[in-house]
Amino acid sequence: MSEEDLKKEIRNFLDKRKVLVLCTCGNNIPRATPMDFYTEKDSFNIYVGPAPGRKIKNMEENPNISIGIYTPMSEGKIQGMQITTSGKDRLVFLKEGDEEFKKAQKIVRGKRKLILKIIPEKIELLDYDFIKNGYSRLQVLEL
């Protein structure tokens, strides 16, 4: 699949979903946290409004994260997305007063005290319908 077509498929997939599972790890103990999410329309950056807790501490200690987003099986499709990123420069914690906070607050619904901007490094989209068009069911976009 061409990169342009893959980007369209990724955008379409993200636009139809509202919940992700944020996977972090601290002290060699993994944690998976379901969260609502929002995306920028001109990029694949993801915004979440994390409440204080273990996930934030984990990301401060270990900035390697994974995100899972899927289509419920009740829809009759096998589709899922895996987003990975590593490094503190790809996990941007925004607070009121930060230059980017106002822009992020317009993307994220509801008033938040803290907004996490996640800049994806790799997006893997699994969709068994891709096979019908002669493509591999797994498509990967490196950013």
VOPAGU-2260 file (C-alpha; in pm, 1 decimal, decimal comma):
REM VOPAGU-2260
SITE   aa  ch    i         X         Y         Z
SITE  MET   A    0       0,0       0,0       0,0
SITE  SER   A    1     133,1     344,8     -80,9
SITE  GLU   A    2     228,9     573,0     207,9
SITE  GLU   A    3     -39,2     820,2     101,8
SITE  ASP   A    4    -310,1     550,5     106,4
SITE  LEU   A    5    -184,9     417,7     439,9
SITE  LYS   A    6    -202,6     766,2     592,9
SITE  LYS   A    7    -564,1     794,5     473,5
SITE  GLU   A    8    -647,5     456,0     626,4
SITE  ILE   A    9    -483,3     556,2     956,3
SITE  ARG   A   10    -669,1     888,2     966,3
SITE  ASN   A   11    -999,8     714,7     890,9
SITE  PHE   A   12    -935,7     457,5    1164,4
SITE  LEU   A   13    -842,1     720,5    1426,2
SITE  ASP   A   14   -1135,8     946,1    1339,7
SITE  LYS   A   15   -1382,3     664,4    1411,3
SITE  ARG   A   16   -1247,4     575,6    1755,0
SITE  LYS   A   17   -1251,2     752,3    2089,6
SITE  VAL   A   18   -1077,4     515,4    2334,6
SITE  LEU   A   19    -721,1     386,5    2347,6
SITE  VAL   A   20    -525,3     171,9    2589,8
SITE  LEU   A   21    -206,0     344,2    2704,8
SITE  CYS   A   22      61,6      94,3    2804,9
SITE  THR   A   23     343,1     206,7    3030,8
SITE  CYS   A   24     597,4      26,6    3245,9
SITE  GLY   A   25     763,7     117,6    3574,2
SITE  ASN   A   26     987,7     -98,1    3793,3
SITE  ASN   A   27     937,3    -375,8    3540,3
SITE  ILE   A   28     561,8    -376,8    3610,3
SITE  PRO   A   29     342,4    -307,5    3304,5
SITE  ARG   A   30      27,8     -95,9    3328,8
SITE  ALA   A   31    -251,0     -67,6    3068,3
SITE  THR   A   32    -485,7     228,6    3109,7
SITE  PRO   A   33    -797,3     285,7    2893,6
SITE  MET   A   34    -838,4     656,1    2810,8
SITE  ASP   A   35   -1035,3     880,0    2578,1
SITE  PHE   A   36    -818,9    1044,6    2313,4
SITE  TYR   A   37    -817,1    1319,4    2054,3
SITE  THR   A   38    -603,4    1378,2    1745,0
SITE  GLU   A   39    -484,5    1674,2    1545,6
SITE  LYS   A   40    -636,6    1684,2    1199,0
SITE  ASP   A   41    -307,7    1767,8    1026,0
SITE  SER   A   42     -91,8    1507,5    1203,0
SITE  PHE   A   43    -116,6    1181,8    1392,3
SITE  ASN   A   44     -31,8    1340,9    1726,6
SITE  ILE   A   45    -254,9    1211,7    2003,6
SITE  TYR   A   46    -379,7    1407,1    2302,6
SITE  VAL   A   47    -503,6    1263,5    2631,1
SITE  GLY   A   48    -593,9    1429,1    2958,0
SITE  PRO   A   49    -429,6    1200,7    3212,8
SITE  ALA   A   50    -533,3    1210,4    3576,4
SITE  PRO   A   51    -243,8    1188,8    3822,2
SITE  GLY   A   52    -140,2     832,8    3888,2
SITE  ARG   A   53      96,6     547,4    3821,3
SITE  LYS   A   54      93,4     593,4    3441,1
SITE  ILE   A   55     244,3     942,2    3468,9
SITE  LYS   A   56     512,0     825,0    3708,5
SITE  ASN   A   57     586,4     534,2    3474,8
SITE  MET   A   58     627,1     767,4    3174,4
SITE  GLU   A   59     857,8     996,2    3371,4
SITE  GLU   A   60    1076,7     697,4    3462,7
SITE  ASN   A   61    1043,8     513,6    3130,1
SITE  PRO   A   62     933,8     718,5    2826,6
SITE  ASN   A   63     879,5     410,1    2608,7
SITE  ILE   A   64     506,5     362,3    2559,9
SITE  SER   A   65     267,8     163,9    2347,7
SITE  ILE   A   66     -90,0     245,9    2257,0
SITE  GLY   A   67    -352,8      -3,0    2147,0
SITE  ILE   A   68    -671,8      96,3    1964,8
SITE  TYR   A   69    -911,0    -160,3    1823,5
SITE  THR   A   70   -1242,7    -217,8    1653,7
SITE  PRO   A   71   -1481,1    -410,2    1880,1
SITE  MET   A   72   -1545,5    -765,3    1756,6
SITE  SER   A   73   -1918,9    -685,5    1759,3
SITE  GLU   A   74   -1857,7    -484,8    1439,4
SITE  GLY   A   75   -1755,1    -805,0    1262,6
SITE  LYS   A   76   -1407,4    -684,9    1163,9
SITE  ILE   A   77   -1058,7    -767,9    1278,2
SITE  GLN   A   78    -888,9    -429,6    1300,9
SITE  GLY   A   79    -641,8    -285,1    1542,7
SITE  MET   A   80    -374,8     -22,6    1572,2
SITE  GLN   A   81     -49,1     -26,8    1764,1
SITE  ILE   A   82     131,3     303,4    1817,6
SITE  THR   A   83     476,9     309,6    1971,3
SITE  THR   A   84     696,3     592,1    2076,1
SITE  SER   A   85    1007,6     632,0    2284,0
SITE  GLY   A   86    1187,9     923,5    2436,8
SITE  LYS   A   87    1078,4    1215,1    2648,7
SITE  ASP   A   88    1082,2    1445,2    2344,8
SITE  ARG   A   89     783,0    1248,7    2207,8
SITE  LEU   A   90     581,5    1270,3    2531,6
SITE  VAL   A   91     498,4    1635,7    2590,0
SITE  PHE   A   92     323,1    1720,5    2916,8
SITE  LEU   A   93     137,9    2050,2    2878,8
SITE  LYS   A   94      13,8    2260,0    3169,4
SITE  GLU   A   95    -171,8    2588,1    3183,2
SITE  GLY   A   96      71,4    2864,6    3099,3
SITE  ASP   A   97     267,8    2650,2    2852,5
SITE  GLU   A   98     276,3    2791,7    2501,0
SITE  GLU   A   99     106,3    2488,6    2343,0
SITE  PHE   A  100    -153,7    2433,8    2617,0
SITE  LYS   A  101    -423,0    2661,5    2468,0
SITE  LYS   A  102    -399,4    2487,4    2130,4
SITE  ALA   A  103    -418,2    2145,6    2298,6
SITE  GLN   A  104    -713,4    2251,8    2515,0
SITE  LYS   A  105    -908,9    2331,2    2196,3
SITE  ILE   A  106    -844,4    1977,2    2069,2
SITE  VAL   A  107    -926,2    1797,3    2395,3
SITE  ARG   A  108   -1285,0    1812,6    2518,8
SITE  GLY   A  109   -1340,3    1936,3    2870,9
SITE  LYS   A  110   -1123,7    2157,9    3085,9
SITE  ARG   A  111    -801,5    1980,2    3178,1
SITE  LYS   A  112    -519,7    2072,4    3412,9
SITE  LEU   A  113    -272,8    1847,9    3234,3
SITE  ILE   A  114    -267,1    1736,4    2871,9
SITE  LEU   A  115     -27,8    1481,1    2729,7
SITE  LYS   A  116      70,3    1519,9    2365,0
SITE  ILE   A  117     201,2    1193,1    2222,4
SITE  ILE   A  118     407,1    1215,8    1903,8
SITE  PRO   A  119     399,3     870,7    1738,1
SITE  GLU   A  120     717,4     707,9    1618,1
SITE  LYS   A  121     559,0     406,8    1449,8
SITE  ILE   A  122     197,6     323,9    1364,0
SITE  GLU   A  123      98,8     -32,4    1278,2
SITE  LEU   A  124    -248,0     -84,0    1134,8
SITE  LEU   A  125    -388,4    -435,3    1117,3
SITE  ASP   A  126    -694,2    -482,1     897,4
SITE  TYR   A  127    -789,0    -814,6     741,4
SITE  ASP   A  128    -989,1    -625,9     476,4
SITE  PHE   A  129    -657,2    -509,2     326,7
SITE  ILE   A  130    -607,7    -865,2     196,3
SITE  LYS   A  131    -911,5    -823,8     -32,3
SITE  ASN   A  132    -721,1    -546,3    -212,9
SITE  GLY   A  133    -400,0    -748,0    -243,7
SITE  TYR   A  134    -216,2    -592,0      51,1
SITE  SER   A  135     -68,5    -742,9     361,8
SITE  ARG   A  136    -310,2    -732,5     655,7
SITE  LEU   A  137     -44,3    -543,0     854,5
SITE  GLN   A  138      69,1    -203,1     731,8
SITE  VAL   A  139     342,1      -1,7     906,4
SITE  LEU   A  140     410,1     372,2     898,3
SITE  GLU   A  141     740,9     494,3    1040,6
SITE  LEU   A  142     733,9     861,8    1136,6
